[in-house]
Structure formats: C-alpha cells, structure tokens
Amino acid sequence: MCDCMVCERIEQIKNGKNPYFVRELRTGYVVIGDHQRIKGYTLFLCRQHAEELHFLKPAFRDAFLHEMAVVAEAVYNAFRPDKLNYELLGAGKGLHMHWHIFPRTAGDTPRPGPVWQLGKELSAEEFLPDAAQLEDFRRRLNVELDKLL
C-alpha cells in the first residue's frame, strides 16, 4: 500500500470505518469534509490513485469528471449555496487527486475570495460535525444523488 492519506481514507470506507462516507460511485467516493466551517463542504475522492487528470485513461477521466459534476449538483441542491467553488487538489501525503466542493454563501469569509483565506479557522476543532450533523448531511446528499443518478 502506498503512503497516501486519500488511499487510507478509501481503505477506511471499504472497511466501514469512515463516518464521513456518503456514497460510492463508479469513479470515486463522496465524503463529507472533516470540518464544516463552510457548511456542506464535500469531497469526491478519485477511486484510482493518480496525481493528475491526464494520467487517467480517457474513458475513466471523462466519467470521473462527469461524476464530479453530478456530485457538485447534488451538493448545490442539498445546501442551496449562492455559488459553488470547485478545486481538484492533490497535496501532502501521496498527491492522490480529489475534488473539494465548497458551497459558498455571502459573508462566509471576511472578504470575497477563496476559502483558504480562513487559514487555520477552516479546520478548527469547533467545526467538526457531530454524529447528528453528519447523518443529516449524508441523508441530504444521498437524497439529491438518488434524484440525479
């Protein structure tokens, strides 16, 4: 097994030990973000350990991009933001690419711009969701994914 945080998270999902898991799709896994400073923050983890989109076979890449768009639409429908922000990242341990989907609302950051301006506040302990909030977010996303898939 590679030394990769995203692969570790996927293994937790496969072993039924990731409380943030929402749903498995053909090309990846939908999970609630660990911290909910931005309510409804969701990730879509690529099923394949790859660092770049162009490293994926074209058919898988196209399906991955399509499924990301479906996940984003589900996030939008479930949380009704003013705007969605999308980022395909792969940093830290393993560089395994994964989508960050942030449902943005007016005033959710001190000034207009990316969520990263929040710095450590974005991952502050006070924004860890409790079991009830996780269940609510999972339910809301699954309802919307059911409509779209």
C-alpha positions as CSV (number, residue, x, y, z in Angstrom):
1,M,0.0,0.0,0.0
2,C,1.2,3.5,-0.9
3,D,1.8,6.2,1.8
4,C,-1.2,8.2,0.9
5,M,-3.8,9.9,3.1
6,V,-6.6,9.6,0.4
7,C,-5.9,5.9,-0.1
8,E,-6.0,5.5,3.7
9,R,-9.4,7.2,3.7
10,I,-10.7,5.0,1.0
11,E,-9.5,1.9,2.9
12,Q,-11.5,3.2,5.9
13,I,-14.5,3.5,3.7
14,K,-14.0,-0.1,2.4
15,N,-13.7,-1.3,6.0
16,G,-16.8,0.6,7.1
17,K,-14.8,2.9,9.4
18,N,-15.1,6.3,7.8
19,P,-18.1,8.2,9.3
20,Y,-17.8,10.9,6.6
21,F,-18.6,8.5,3.8
22,V,-21.7,9.3,1.8
23,R,-21.7,7.1,-1.3
24,E,-19.5,5.1,-3.7
25,L,-19.7,5.9,-7.4
26,R,-18.1,4.2,-10.3
27,T,-15.0,6.5,-10.3
28,G,-14.8,7.7,-6.7
29,Y,-16.2,8.2,-3.2
30,V,-18.3,11.0,-2.0
31,V,-17.4,12.1,1.6
32,I,-18.4,15.0,3.9
33,G,-15.5,17.3,4.7
34,D,-13.9,16.7,8.1
35,H,-14.6,20.3,9.2
36,Q,-17.7,22.2,8.3
37,R,-16.7,25.8,8.7
38,I,-18.2,26.1,5.2
39,K,-21.5,24.1,5.6
40,G,-21.9,21.3,3.2
41,Y,-18.2,21.1,2.3
42,T,-17.9,17.8,0.4
43,L,-15.1,15.9,-1.3
44,F,-15.0,13.5,-4.2
45,L,-12.1,11.1,-3.9
46,C,-10.8,9.5,-7.1
47,R,-11.0,5.7,-7.0
48,Q,-7.7,5.4,-8.7
49,H,-4.5,6.7,-7.1
50,A,-3.4,9.2,-9.7
51,E,-1.8,12.6,-9.4
52,E,-3.2,14.3,-12.5
53,L,-6.3,14.1,-14.7
54,H,-4.2,13.4,-17.7
55,F,-2.7,10.3,-16.0
56,L,-6.1,8.6,-16.2
57,K,-7.3,6.7,-19.2
58,P,-9.6,8.9,-21.2
59,A,-12.8,7.0,-20.6
60,F,-12.2,6.8,-16.8
61,R,-11.2,10.5,-16.8
62,D,-14.4,11.6,-18.6
63,A,-16.5,9.5,-16.3
64,F,-14.7,10.9,-13.3
65,L,-15.3,14.5,-14.5
66,H,-19.0,13.7,-15.2
67,E,-19.5,12.2,-11.7
68,M,-17.8,15.1,-10.1
69,A,-20.3,17.4,-11.8
70,V,-23.1,15.2,-10.6
71,V,-21.8,15.3,-7.0
72,A,-21.4,19.1,-7.3
73,E,-25.0,19.4,-8.4
74,A,-26.1,17.2,-5.5
75,V,-24.2,19.5,-3.1
76,Y,-25.8,22.5,-4.7
77,N,-29.3,21.1,-4.4
78,A,-28.8,19.8,-0.8
79,F,-27.3,23.0,0.6
80,R,-28.6,25.8,-1.7
81,P,-25.5,28.0,-1.7
82,D,-25.1,31.2,-3.6
83,K,-22.2,29.7,-5.5
84,L,-20.1,26.5,-5.6
85,N,-16.3,26.6,-5.6
86,Y,-14.5,23.5,-7.0
87,E,-10.9,22.6,-6.7
88,L,-9.0,19.5,-7.8
89,L,-6.2,19.1,-5.3
90,G,-3.6,16.5,-4.5
91,A,-1.1,17.6,-1.9
92,G,0.7,16.3,1.1
93,K,1.0,12.6,1.7
94,G,0.5,10.8,-1.6
95,L,-0.7,13.5,-4.0
96,H,-3.8,11.5,-4.8
97,M,-6.1,13.9,-6.6
98,H,-9.5,14.6,-5.0
99,W,-12.2,17.3,-5.6
100,H,-13.1,19.8,-2.9
101,I,-16.6,21.2,-3.4
102,F,-17.4,24.3,-1.2
103,P,-21.0,25.6,-1.1
104,R,-20.4,29.3,-0.7
105,T,-22.7,31.9,0.8
106,A,-22.4,35.7,1.0
107,G,-20.3,36.6,4.0
108,D,-18.9,33.2,4.7
109,T,-15.4,34.6,4.6
110,P,-14.2,38.0,6.0
111,R,-13.7,39.3,2.4
112,P,-14.6,37.9,-1.0
113,G,-12.1,35.3,-2.2
114,P,-11.2,31.6,-1.7
115,V,-12.0,29.8,1.5
116,W,-8.3,29.3,2.1
117,Q,-8.1,32.8,3.4
118,L,-9.6,31.4,6.6
119,G,-6.3,29.7,7.3
120,K,-6.5,27.5,10.5
121,E,-10.1,28.6,11.1
122,L,-11.1,26.4,8.2
123,S,-10.1,23.3,10.1
124,A,-10.7,24.4,13.7
125,E,-12.0,21.8,16.1
126,E,-15.2,23.7,16.7
127,F,-16.2,23.0,13.1
128,L,-16.0,19.2,13.4
129,P,-19.5,17.9,12.7
130,D,-21.2,15.8,15.4
131,A,-22.9,12.5,14.5
132,A,-26.3,14.1,14.0
133,Q,-25.0,16.7,11.6
134,L,-23.0,14.1,9.7
135,E,-26.1,11.9,9.4
136,D,-28.2,14.9,8.2
137,F,-25.6,15.9,5.6
138,R,-25.2,12.3,4.4
139,R,-29.0,12.0,4.1
140,R,-29.4,15.3,2.2
141,L,-26.6,14.4,-0.2
142,N,-28.0,10.8,-0.8
143,V,-31.5,12.2,-1.5
144,E,-30.1,14.5,-4.1
145,L,-27.7,11.9,-5.6
146,D,-30.7,9.5,-5.9
147,K,-32.5,12.1,-8.0
148,L,-29.5,12.6,-10.3
149,L,-28.2,9.1,-10.8
